[in-house]
């Protein structure tokens, strides 16, 4: 199963999104996260 983090692409902290990888690494924060997937299941506020 897959693990992943879904990022809000329209988050103002990530603007401008010309280089998505650099924007996420350098400017994303907890407010930029839309959802988290663990073992193929979307986790809502529980780890």
CHARMM internal coordinates of N, CA and C (Angstrom, degrees):
IC EDIT
DIST 1 N 1 CA 1.4491
DIST 1 CA 1 C 1.5227
ANGL 1 N 1 CA 1 C 110.13
DIST 1 C 2 N 1.3026
ANGL 1 CA 1 C 2 N 115.07
DIHE 1 N 1 CA 1 C 2 N 162.15
DIST 2 N 2 CA 1.4663
ANGL 1 C 2 N 2 CA 120.46
DIHE 1 CA 1 C 2 N 2 CA -174.57
DIST 2 CA 2 C 1.5225
ANGL 2 N 2 CA 2 C 112.38
DIHE 1 C 2 N 2 CA 2 C -101.81
DIST 2 C 3 N 1.3277
ANGL 2 CA 2 C 3 N 115.19
DIHE 2 N 2 CA 2 C 3 N 147.56
DIST 3 N 3 CA 1.4557
ANGL 2 C 3 N 3 CA 123.18
DIHE 2 CA 2 C 3 N 3 CA 170.08
DIST 3 CA 3 C 1.5202
ANGL 3 N 3 CA 3 C 106.28
DIHE 2 C 3 N 3 CA 3 C -113.64
DIST 3 C 4 N 1.3133
ANGL 3 CA 3 C 4 N 116.63
DIHE 3 N 3 CA 3 C 4 N 143.44
DIST 4 N 4 CA 1.4603
ANGL 3 C 4 N 4 CA 118.81
DIHE 3 CA 3 C 4 N 4 CA 179.78
DIST 4 CA 4 C 1.5085
ANGL 4 N 4 CA 4 C 111.99
DIHE 3 C 4 N 4 CA 4 C -166.02
DIST 4 C 5 N 1.3076
ANGL 4 CA 4 C 5 N 115.05
DIHE 4 N 4 CA 4 C 5 N 163.80
DIST 5 N 5 CA 1.4583
ANGL 4 C 5 N 5 CA 122.95
DIHE 4 CA 4 C 5 N 5 CA 175.89
DIST 5 CA 5 C 1.5218
ANGL 5 N 5 CA 5 C 106.93
DIHE 4 C 5 N 5 CA 5 C -123.57
DIST 5 C 6 N 1.3206
ANGL 5 CA 5 C 6 N 116.50
DIHE 5 N 5 CA 5 C 6 N 130.26
DIST 6 N 6 CA 1.4543
ANGL 5 C 6 N 6 CA 122.17
DIHE 5 CA 5 C 6 N 6 CA 178.88
DIST 6 CA 6 C 1.5235
ANGL 6 N 6 CA 6 C 108.24
DIHE 5 C 6 N 6 CA 6 C -101.49
DIST 6 C 7 N 1.3281
ANGL 6 CA 6 C 7 N 115.94
DIHE 6 N 6 CA 6 C 7 N 122.62
DIST 7 N 7 CA 1.4590
ANGL 6 C 7 N 7 CA 122.90
DIHE 6 CA 6 C 7 N 7 CA -175.56
DIST 7 CA 7 C 1.5294
ANGL 7 N 7 CA 7 C 109.42
DIHE 6 C 7 N 7 CA 7 C -104.02
DIST 7 C 8 N 1.3375
ANGL 7 CA 7 C 8 N 116.51
DIHE 7 N 7 CA 7 C 8 N 139.57
DIST 8 N 8 CA 1.4662
ANGL 7 C 8 N 8 CA 121.44
DIHE 7 CA 7 C 8 N 8 CA 175.44
DIST 8 CA 8 C 1.5271
ANGL 8 N 8 CA 8 C 108.66
DIHE 7 C 8 N 8 CA 8 C -72.14
DIST 8 C 9 N 1.3122
ANGL 8 CA 8 C 9 N 116.90
DIHE 8 N 8 CA 8 C 9 N 113.79
DIST 9 N 9 CA 1.4669
ANGL 8 C 9 N 9 CA 119.72
DIHE 8 CA 8 C 9 N 9 CA -176.94
DIST 9 CA 9 C 1.5173
ANGL 9 N 9 CA 9 C 112.57
DIHE 8 C 9 N 9 CA 9 C -72.21
DIST 9 C 10 N 1.3323
ANGL 9 CA 9 C 10 N 118.03
DIHE 9 N 9 CA 9 C 10 N -19.23
DIST 10 N 10 CA 1.4620
ANGL 9 C 10 N 10 CA 120.45
DIHE 9 CA 9 C 10 N 10 CA -179.57
DIST 10 CA 10 C 1.5285
ANGL 10 N 10 CA 10 C 112.74
DIHE 9 C 10 N 10 CA 10 C -98.00
DIST 10 C 11 N 1.3355
ANGL 10 CA 10 C 11 N 118.00
DIHE 10 N 10 CA 10 C 11 N 12.87
DIST 11 N 11 CA 1.4654
ANGL 10 C 11 N 11 CA 122.40
DIHE 10 CA 10 C 11 N 11 CA 178.23
DIST 11 CA 11 C 1.5284
ANGL 11 N 11 CA 11 C 109.21
DIHE 10 C 11 N 11 CA 11 C -64.16
DIST 11 C 12 N 1.3160
ANGL 11 CA 11 C 12 N 116.95
DIHE 11 N 11 CA 11 C 12 N 130.54
DIST 12 N 12 CA 1.4663
ANGL 11 C 12 N 12 CA 121.00
DIHE 11 CA 11 C 12 N 12 CA -177.51
DIST 12 CA 12 C 1.5210
ANGL 12 N 12 CA 12 C 112.70
DIHE 11 C 12 N 12 CA 12 C -63.67
DIST 12 C 13 N 1.3371
ANGL 12 CA 12 C 13 N 118.30
DIHE 12 N 12 CA 12 C 13 N -27.12
DIST 13 N 13 CA 1.4629
ANGL 12 C 13 N 13 CA 120.69
DIHE 12 CA 12 C 13 N 13 CA 178.08
DIST 13 CA 13 C 1.5262
ANGL 13 N 13 CA 13 C 111.96
DIHE 12 C 13 N 13 CA 13 C -65.55
DIST 13 C 14 N 1.3190
ANGL 13 CA 13 C 14 N 117.49
DIHE 13 N 13 CA 13 C 14 N -23.05
DIST 14 N 14 CA 1.4620
ANGL 13 C 14 N 14 CA 121.46
DIHE 13 CA 13 C 14 N 14 CA -177.74
DIST 14 CA 14 C 1.5261
ANGL 14 N 14 CA 14 C 112.94
DIHE 13 C 14 N 14 CA 14 C -94.77
DIST 14 C 15 N 1.3077
ANGL 14 CA 14 C 15 N 117.22
DIHE 14 N 14 CA 14 C 15 N -3.35
DIST 15 N 15 CA 1.4644
ANGL 14 C 15 N 15 CA 121.91
DIHE 14 CA 14 C 15 N 15 CA -177.12
DIST 15 CA 15 C 1.5193
ANGL 15 N 15 CA 15 C 111.30
DIHE 14 C 15 N 15 CA 15 C -78.18
DIST 15 C 16 N 1.2884
ANGL 15 CA 15 C 16 N 124.03
DIHE 15 N 15 CA 15 C 16 N 134.78
DIST 16 N 16 CA 1.4585
ANGL 15 C 16 N 16 CA 127.19
DIHE 15 CA 15 C 16 N 16 CA -1.61
DIST 16 CA 16 C 1.5289
ANGL 16 N 16 CA 16 C 110.43
DIHE 15 C 16 N 16 CA 16 C -81.33
DIST 16 C 17 N 1.3025
ANGL 16 CA 16 C 17 N 116.34
DIHE 16 N 16 CA 16 C 17 N 146.96
DIST 17 N 17 CA 1.4597
ANGL 16 C 17 N 17 CA 122.34
DIHE 16 CA 16 C 17 N 17 CA -175.18
DIST 17 CA 17 C 1.5300
ANGL 17 N 17 CA 17 C 110.58
DIHE 16 C 17 N 17 CA 17 C -100.84
DIST 17 C 18 N 1.3225
ANGL 17 CA 17 C 18 N 116.92
DIHE 17 N 17 CA 17 C 18 N 47.05
DIST 18 N 18 CA 1.4663
ANGL 17 C 18 N 18 CA 121.25
DIHE 17 CA 17 C 18 N 18 CA 179.10
DIST 18 CA 18 C 1.5236
ANGL 18 N 18 CA 18 C 110.90
DIHE 17 C 18 N 18 CA 18 C -72.24
DIST 18 C 19 N 1.3220
ANGL 18 CA 18 C 19 N 116.90
DIHE 18 N 18 CA 18 C 19 N -35.09
DIST 19 N 19 CA 1.4637
ANGL 18 C 19 N 19 CA 122.20
DIHE 18 CA 18 C 19 N 19 CA 177.09
DIST 19 CA 19 C 1.5299
ANGL 19 N 19 CA 19 C 106.97
DIHE 18 C 19 N 19 CA 19 C -123.53
DIST 19 C 20 N 1.3453
ANGL 19 CA 19 C 20 N 118.11
DIHE 19 N 19 CA 19 C 20 N 89.80
DIST 20 N 20 CA 1.4642
ANGL 19 C 20 N 20 CA 121.49
DIHE 19 CA 19 C 20 N 20 CA -174.11
DIST 20 CA 20 C 1.5249
ANGL 20 N 20 CA 20 C 114.13
DIHE 19 C 20 N 20 CA 20 C -55.96
DIST 20 C 21 N 1.3272
ANGL 20 CA 20 C 21 N 117.84
DIHE 20 N 20 CA 20 C 21 N -41.06
DIST 21 N 21 CA 1.4680
ANGL 20 C 21 N 21 CA 120.16
DIHE 20 CA 20 C 21 N 21 CA -178.39
DIST 21 CA 21 C 1.5196
ANGL 21 N 21 CA 21 C 110.94
DIHE 20 C 21 N 21 CA 21 C -62.10
DIST 21 C 22 N 1.3116
ANGL 21 CA 21 C 22 N 117.81
DIHE 21 N 21 CA 21 C 22 N -48.28
DIST 22 N 22 CA 1.4650
ANGL 21 C 22 N 22 CA 121.59
DIHE 21 CA 21 C 22 N 22 CA -179.75
DIST 22 CA 22 C 1.5248
ANGL 22 N 22 CA 22 C 110.89
DIHE 21 C 22 N 22 CA 22 C -65.71
DIST 22 C 23 N 1.3218
ANGL 22 CA 22 C 23 N 117.70
DIHE 22 N 22 CA 22 C 23 N -40.02
DIST 23 N 23 CA 1.4604
ANGL 22 C 23 N 23 CA 120.99
DIHE 22 CA 22 C 23 N 23 CA 179.75
DIST 23 CA 23 C 1.5212
ANGL 23 N 23 CA 23 C 111.32
DIHE 22 C 23 N 23 CA 23 C -61.69
DIST 23 C 24 N 1.3263
ANGL 23 CA 23 C 24 N 117.07
DIHE 23 N 23 CA 23 C 24 N -44.67
DIST 24 N 24 CA 1.4663
ANGL 23 C 24 N 24 CA 120.88
DIHE 23 CA 23 C 24 N 24 CA -179.43
DIST 24 CA 24 C 1.5222
ANGL 24 N 24 CA 24 C 110.67
DIHE 23 C 24 N 24 CA 24 C -66.69
DIST 24 C 25 N 1.3149
ANGL 24 CA 24 C 25 N 117.69
DIHE 24 N 24 CA 24 C 25 N -45.45
DIST 25 N 25 CA 1.4662
ANGL 24 C 25 N 25 CA 121.26
DIHE 24 CA 24 C 25 N 25 CA -177.71
DIST 25 CA 25 C 1.5223
ANGL 25 N 25 CA 25 C 111.54
DIHE 24 C 25 N 25 CA 25 C -65.31
DIST 25 C 26 N 1.3252
ANGL 25 CA 25 C 26 N 117.70
DIHE 25 N 25 CA 25 C 26 N -42.35
DIST 26 N 26 CA 1.4566
ANGL 25 C 26 N 26 CA 120.89
DIHE 25 CA 25 C 26 N 26 CA -171.83
DIST 26 CA 26 C 1.5248
ANGL 26 N 26 CA 26 C 114.69
DIHE 25 C 26 N 26 CA 26 C -93.78
DIST 26 C 27 N 1.3485
ANGL 26 CA 26 C 27 N 118.62
DIHE 26 N 26 CA 26 C 27 N -25.39
DIST 27 N 27 CA 1.4602
ANGL 26 C 27 N 27 CA 118.63
DIHE 26 CA 26 C 27 N 27 CA -172.06
DIST 27 CA 27 C 1.5212
ANGL 27 N 27 CA 27 C 115.39
DIHE 26 C 27 N 27 CA 27 C -125.73
DIST 27 C 28 N 1.3075
ANGL 27 CA 27 C 28 N 119.34
DIHE 27 N 27 CA 27 C 28 N -9.81
DIST 28 N 28 CA 1.4642
ANGL 27 C 28 N 28 CA 120.16
DIHE 27 CA 27 C 28 N 28 CA -179.89
DIST 28 CA 28 C 1.5225
ANGL 28 N 28 CA 28 C 110.21
DIHE 27 C 28 N 28 CA 28 C -70.09
DIST 28 C 29 N 1.3297
ANGL 28 CA 28 C 29 N 115.78
DIHE 28 N 28 CA 28 C 29 N 147.38
DIST 29 N 29 CA 1.4600
ANGL 28 C 29 N 29 CA 121.71
DIHE 28 CA 28 C 29 N 29 CA 175.51
DIST 29 CA 29 C 1.5251
ANGL 29 N 29 CA 29 C 108.14
DIHE 28 C 29 N 29 CA 29 C -138.25
DIST 29 C 30 N 1.3286
ANGL 29 CA 29 C 30 N 117.44
DIHE 29 N 29 CA 29 C 30 N -173.18
DIST 30 N 30 CA 1.4670
ANGL 29 C 30 N 30 CA 120.01
DIHE 29 CA 29 C 30 N 30 CA -176.24
DIST 30 CA 30 C 1.5223
ANGL 30 N 30 CA 30 C 112.36
DIHE 29 C 30 N 30 CA 30 C -62.19
DIST 30 C 31 N 1.3295
ANGL 30 CA 30 C 31 N 118.50
DIHE 30 N 30 CA 30 C 31 N -25.72
DIST 31 N 31 CA 1.4620
ANGL 30 C 31 N 31 CA 121.46
DIHE 30 CA 30 C 31 N 31 CA 178.01
DIST 31 CA 31 C 1.5257
ANGL 31 N 31 CA 31 C 112.21
DIHE 30 C 31 N 31 CA 31 C -75.08
DIST 31 C 32 N 1.3123
ANGL 31 CA 31 C 32 N 117.80
DIHE 31 N 31 CA 31 C 32 N -15.22
DIST 32 N 32 CA 1.4630
ANGL 31 C 32 N 32 CA 122.53
DIHE 31 CA 31 C 32 N 32 CA -179.77
DIST 32 CA 32 C 1.5260
ANGL 32 N 32 CA 32 C 112.21
DIHE 31 C 32 N 32 CA 32 C -81.67
DIST 32 C 33 N 1.3273
ANGL 32 CA 32 C 33 N 117.46
DIHE 32 N 32 CA 32 C 33 N -13.02
DIST 33 N 33 CA 1.4661
ANGL 32 C 33 N 33 CA 121.72
DIHE 32 CA 32 C 33 N 33 CA -175.33
DIST 33 CA 33 C 1.5220
ANGL 33 N 33 CA 33 C 110.39
DIHE 32 C 33 N 33 CA 33 C -84.42
DIST 33 C 34 N 1.3175
ANGL 33 CA 33 C 34 N 115.75
DIHE 33 N 33 CA 33 C 34 N 126.25
DIST 34 N 34 CA 1.4632
ANGL 33 C 34 N 34 CA 121.74
DIHE 33 CA 33 C 34 N 34 CA 178.07
DIST 34 CA 34 C 1.5274
ANGL 34 N 34 CA 34 C 110.62
DIHE 33 C 34 N 34 CA 34 C -91.31
DIST 34 C 35 N 1.3303
ANGL 34 CA 34 C 35 N 117.25
DIHE 34 N 34 CA 34 C 35 N -42.42
DIST 35 N 35 CA 1.4625
ANGL 34 C 35 N 35 CA 121.79
DIHE 34 CA 34 C 35 N 35 CA -178.90
DIST 35 CA 35 C 1.5236
ANGL 35 N 35 CA 35 C 109.39
DIHE 34 C 35 N 35 CA 35 C -160.60
DIST 35 C 36 N 1.3321
ANGL 35 CA 35 C 36 N 114.69
DIHE 35 N 35 CA 35 C 36 N 160.24
DIST 36 N 36 CA 1.4606
ANGL 35 C 36 N 36 CA 121.73
DIHE 35 CA 35 C 36 N 36 CA 177.14
DIST 36 CA 36 C 1.5263
ANGL 36 N 36 CA 36 C 107.68
DIHE 35 C 36 N 36 CA 36 C -127.02
DIST 36 C 37 N 1.3316
ANGL 36 CA 36 C 37 N 115.88
DIHE 36 N 36 CA 36 C 37 N 135.45
DIST 37 N 37 CA 1.4592
ANGL 36 C 37 N 37 CA 120.96
DIHE 36 CA 36 C 37 N 37 CA 178.14
DIST 37 CA 37 C 1.5267
ANGL 37 N 37 CA 37 C 108.68
DIHE 36 C 37 N 37 CA 37 C -115.65
DIST 37 C 38 N 1.3374
ANGL 37 CA 37 C 38 N 115.85
DIHE 37 N 37 CA 37 C 38 N 127.96
DIST 38 N 38 CA 1.4632
ANGL 37 C 38 N 38 CA 122.25
DIHE 37 CA 37 C 38 N 38 CA 177.62
DIST 38 CA 38 C 1.5225
ANGL 38 N 38 CA 38 C 107.62
DIHE 37 C 38 N 38 CA 38 C -126.49
DIST 38 C 39 N 1.3211
ANGL 38 CA 38 C 39 N 116.02
DIHE 38 N 38 CA 38 C 39 N 124.74
DIST 39 N 39 CA 1.4647
ANGL 38 C 39 N 39 CA 122.83
DIHE 38 CA 38 C 39 N 39 CA -178.51
DIST 39 CA 39 C 1.5232
ANGL 39 N 39 CA 39 C 111.80
DIHE 38 C 39 N 39 CA 39 C 51.59
DIST 39 C 40 N 1.3332
ANGL 39 CA 39 C 40 N 116.04
DIHE 39 N 39 CA 39 C 40 N 40.46
DIST 40 N 40 CA 1.4506
ANGL 39 C 40 N 40 CA 121.43
DIHE 39 CA 39 C 40 N 40 CA 176.32
DIST 40 CA 40 C 1.5136
ANGL 40 N 40 CA 40 C 115.46
DIHE 39 C 40 N 40 CA 40 C 80.27
DIST 40 C 41 N 1.3361
ANGL 40 CA 40 C 41 N 118.73
DIHE 40 N 40 CA 40 C 41 N 4.00
DIST 41 N 41 CA 1.4607
ANGL 40 C 41 N 41 CA 122.66
DIHE 40 CA 40 C 41 N 41 CA -178.15
DIST 41 CA 41 C 1.5263
ANGL 41 N 41 CA 41 C 109.90
DIHE 40 C 41 N 41 CA 41 C -118.55
DIST 41 C 42 N 1.3420
ANGL 41 CA 41 C 42 N 115.83
DIHE 41 N 41 CA 41 C 42 N 132.60
DIST 42 N 42 CA 1.4629
ANGL 41 C 42 N 42 CA 120.38
DIHE 41 CA 41 C 42 N 42 CA 176.96
DIST 42 CA 42 C 1.5263
ANGL 42 N 42 CA 42 C 108.12
DIHE 41 C 42 N 42 CA 42 C -71.36
DIST 42 C 43 N 1.3301
ANGL 42 CA 42 C 43 N 115.78
DIHE 42 N 42 CA 42 C 43 N 127.73
DIST 43 N 43 CA 1.4608
ANGL 42 C 43 N 43 CA 122.51
DIHE 42 CA 42 C 43 N 43 CA -178.56
DIST 43 CA 43 C 1.5251
ANGL 43 N 43 CA 43 C 108.04
DIHE 42 C 43 N 43 CA 43 C -102.36
DIST 43 C 44 N 1.3160
ANGL 43 CA 43 C 44 N 117.03
DIHE 43 N 43 CA 43 C 44 N 129.46
DIST 44 N 44 CA 1.4642
ANGL 43 C 44 N 44 CA 122.41
DIHE 43 CA 43 C 44 N 44 CA -179.44
DIST 44 CA 44 C 1.5217
ANGL 44 N 44 CA 44 C 110.04
DIHE 43 C 44 N 44 CA 44 C -113.72
DIST 44 C 45 N 1.3291
ANGL 44 CA 44 C 45 N 117.20
DIHE 44 N 44 CA 44 C 45 N 92.05
DIST 45 N 45 CA 1.4605
ANGL 44 C 45 N 45 CA 121.95
DIHE 44 CA 44 C 45 N 45 CA 174.30
DIST 45 CA 45 C 1.5122
ANGL 45 N 45 CA 45 C 116.11
DIHE 44 C 45 N 45 CA 45 C 71.20
DIST 45 C 46 N 1.3106
ANGL 45 CA 45 C 46 N 118.77
DIHE 45 N 45 CA 45 C 46 N 15.62
DIST 46 N 46 CA 1.4646
ANGL 45 C 46 N 46 CA 120.84
DIHE 45 CA 45 C 46 N 46 CA 178.43
DIST 46 CA 46 C 1.5210
ANGL 46 N 46 CA 46 C 109.33
DIHE 45 C 46 N 46 CA 46 C -134.15
DIST 46 C 47 N 1.2975
ANGL 46 CA 46 C 47 N 116.07
DIHE 46 N 46 CA 46 C 47 N 133.44
DIST 47 N 47 CA 1.4603
ANGL 46 C 47 N 47 CA 120.63
DIHE 46 CA 46 C 47 N 47 CA 178.36
DIST 47 CA 47 C 1.5057
ANGL 47 N 47 CA 47 C 110.06
DIHE 46 C 47 N 47 CA 47 C -125.35
END
COOR INIT
IC SEED 1 N 1 CA 1 C
IC BUILD
